Structure formats: C-alpha cells, structure tokens
C-alpha cells in the first residue's frame, strides 16, 4: 500500500476550510482539504506521513466518528480536533481516548501551526521506529546484518543462495565488519542449523595450544594432557566450524588443516585413530589472502582450498546510508539492556555519524551507541543552544522559530549543502524555503563550502 503525505484537513465550512488550508500551506505544509469526512477516509491509509486535522461538528460523519475510524486504522496517527466552545467536553474525552490535541474556535493561526508541527514530528518518529522494526523483521535472524544499501542487499542475497550448498566459504572484511555474523547466518540458514556452530579465533591462541584446540588429544599426548579432549573440528561435525583470523594460523597447523579440508577426517594428538568428520568450514581473514604481499607465510594451497566461495563485507564507511538504521537498532538494544531512555539526537551527532570514518566498523558503532545511551559519549552531546531546556525562558513562538532554523541548518548539512535535496527533504515549496533562509539569517554560502 502506497503512503500518503501531508495534512488531511476536514471541515464542512468551505470558507474556513479554504482559510485554514492557506494558513497551513504558508507554514510550509502540504494540505489535502476535504469538506466531508467520508471523502477523507476514502483517501487515507495507515501510512500517512502527516496528521489529520478535523472539525467536530459535521453532517453524516462527525469529527469524533472520524477520529474513531482513524484510530482503528492506525492508533498512532495523530488527530487534531477543531472545536466550538460547546464541544470542549467532547474534545477532552477524545484526548483521553487518544486524540493528539484540540483547538478551540476561533483560534490563532500560530496555535494551529504549532500543534500541527509537533504532531508531524511525532508522526515521523513513529514511522521511523516502524521502519526500523520492519527492517529487523525482513532481516529475520540476520541482525545485526542490517542495511538497505545495495551492497547489503547483495550480501544477504548471496548468503541465502549459498547457505544450503555446503561449500566452504572464505569471508573477508575489516575488523568489526561482521565476519562472525556472516558465518553464523550461513550456519543458521543451512541444513546444518541443528548441529553445532563452533568458533575459534586463530590469532588468540598460542601455537602450543591451537593444535590441541583444533584436533583434540588423548590422555598423555603431551605434558599436562590428563584427560581426553574432543577438538573443535570434531565437535563441529554435523555443523559449522568458523575459523576467524585464519591468516594467523601457524604454518605447521595449516598443513594439518589442509588435510582436514581435503579428506574430511581428523586425527587427535596422541593417537593414530582417524575419525571422519562432516562439517562445513567458514574461514575469515582481515587481509587479502589472494595477494602474496598480504598473505605472508599463509599457504597458497590452503588459500585456494578455502576459496571455493569468497564473501567480502564492505566497511561501514562505504555504506554510510546504513549508519542511521544501525545506530537506531543499537541504541534501542542498549536502552533495553541498560534500562535507559534514548537521549535526544542532536545535529552534531548526525554530523558525527556521517563524517566519522568508523575504522572499527559495526562493532565500533555498537559501542558508540552504548556510550551514547549511557551519556558517556562527548561527541554525541547536544550543544547548549540545541538543548530544549535552555529554551525554557523564551516565549513559545521564539522557541518554535529557533527549532525551525535548527532543522533547516541540520538538513542543509546532512545534504551537503545541496539546495534541491534539502528542499525535497523538508517537503516545502522553493519560495517558502528561501523566505525561511532570509527570516532566520541562514547564508547559503556557509553550507556550499561543506559540499566542496
């Protein structure tokens, strides 16, 4: 179902309908005007990117009946009711039932505009949260392999295609880019999901220990080996073995690993018994093993044996459009974990998210989100002039003006000073945009420098 946008305005008084429409359009809103509630309901859907503003006293379907139907369509869709003095008790009851606001006729235009603006902001937050949940559901158990960029769409498609093929896979990507997440998904989306997913970081174990960890040992195989130990390879039989940082595997172990991949059998230390294993191997590397200069002493034949299918995970800086979605997911997760509310997201934070290089990739972003929720991240702190509490001494119209100017500056910044994209993002006419620049003293040239 396609989404509708703007303000749905309903009033059977055609003169008042025309005047209110002009008021809202001058304030920068797109208005769909209706003189009957039935016509508005016919055009409305649950994806409205905006709010409903309706008179209460109307023939056939009145404002309260309209509100009830809108609530059944989408309980989170803001409805503002315009009331006469005699309708105030009914309007108060509607507020108790979930209406966003009521405005008593005759009303000052600023009163209506401010209420609509706040309701639109609330609606945007609701829809952003829904988009986040929808993305999570579409990704199913792929979280946090979240992303709407073409690169992430291709990555998820590739994983689905090869998950059940049982081929060994080499995953490449920078630190923190999600290599273990990819390996885990290949396991969960395959017929091996009922078996074990066994992970081993080859760079975290000394050479004296890694062979025992991988292949297992019998009692007395070496000093200190008092009990039999099943190795990671054998434990992964029937499932998936994930070898992270495989470029760090000692050369002697590489020879043994090559035999495991070719013969699908393992010989524990301290015995001549050969045990068959049924496993898929997913290996991950931080370097390009196909490049001899980066491969170092990693065996070329082992590389080619692992390189049946190679999956490359793009760094976060190459898919910046996914950062807001990922940050939203991580902040919600952190807020639930720490039992904290999510702090205000400032323009400075938006700029930091988009301009930072994220050398630690998704892992770094996740930790940043946790510090942000805990109030420990200076880069995420709002400037004093962006803190709503600091506006408390100002009259309401001045606060609204300041907020509008901040939104325009923020949108210009996020769109690299591009006027056309900024106007589209704000959803206002070009003339209105330039009028607002002049009123707020915003100089286009300041943002054009950002675009250079």
Beta strands, then each sheet from edge to edge (+ up, - down):
strand 1: 5-10
strand 2: 31-34
strand 3: 49-55
strand 4: 79-83
strand 5: 101-104
strand 6: 169-172
strand 7: 197-201
strand 8: 216-217
strand 9: 229-230
strand 10: 240-244
strand 11: 265-266
strand 12: 275-276
strand 13: 280-285
strand 14: 309-312
sheet 1: 2+ 1+ 3+ 4+ 5+
sheet 2: 7+ 10+ 13+ 6+ 14+
sheet 3: 8+ 9-
sheet 4: 11+ 12-
end
